[in-house]
């Protein structure tokens, strides 16, 4: 090996080191891009909703923040008793949170302070008070019948009708804020028994 070849190998072996400010800038840009990608991935799966009204008392309180699984119904069916977030049919810019009472084909009847689904009365320990109204509804295809747990203070299907399933944002899975109110939503046994 001659002296020229040795000199060329030394030049290849010694990488040019970038100035400190360029390395810092590149690392900052990489971190920001990674954070943006993670945010977009998480945002496509989970929504965060702040509850504003009293319609779901005592289950969810105004001011609480709820996590919503946006993919729940891409891989599973909407079930009786699920708590869902949806675009309000009368103004799709507003999102509501309610409990699913009826799915397509169900006959929902409210009488004597009880909710009946397909002839079976529900025991609902999660509501604030028995409903003081009555009515009967047959849930059409691609629609849901929803009620707030605060039955007598809730704007829901008993007053304005059915929710198109296409309006569903996702399934509410937990309260995550404030910290002292953190809880997950369990599926009520009374609702699944009505299936």
NORGI-V64547 format. One record per pair of residues at least 12 apart in sequence whose C-alpha atoms are under 6 Angstrom apart, sorted by the first residue. I is the first residue (numbers start at 1). GAP is how many residues later the second one is. Records with the same first field share a line. If there is no record, write none. Layout:
I = GAP ; GAP
This chain:
45 = 25 ; 26
46 = 22 ; 23 ; 24
47 = 20 ; 21
48 = 18 ; 19
49 = 16 ; 17
50 = 14 ; 15
51 = 12 ; 13
55 = 93 ; 95 ; 98 ; 99
56 = 92 ; 93 ; 94
57 = 92 ; 93
58 = 70
64 = 113
65 = 110 ; 111 ; 112
66 = 108 ; 109 ; 110
67 = 105 ; 106 ; 107
68 = 102 ; 103 ; 104 ; 105
69 = 101 ; 102
70 = 99 ; 100
80 = 20 ; 21 ; 111
81 = 18 ; 19 ; 110
82 = 17 ; 18
83 = 15 ; 16 ; 89
84 = 13 ; 14 ; 86 ; 87 ; 88
85 = 12 ; 84 ; 85
86 = 81 ; 82 ; 83
87 = 80
98 = 48 ; 49 ; 50
99 = 47 ; 48 ; 49
100 = 46
101 = 44 ; 45
102 = 42 ; 43
103 = 41
104 = 35 ; 36 ; 37 ; 39
105 = 34
106 = 12 ; 32 ; 33
107 = 30 ; 31
108 = 28 ; 29
109 = 26 ; 27
110 = 24 ; 25
111 = 23
113 = 17 ; 18
122 = 68
123 = 67
127 = 22 ; 23
128 = 22
131 = 20 ; 21
142 = 22 ; 23
143 = 19 ; 20 ; 21 ; 22
144 = 18 ; 19
145 = 12 ; 17
173 = 12
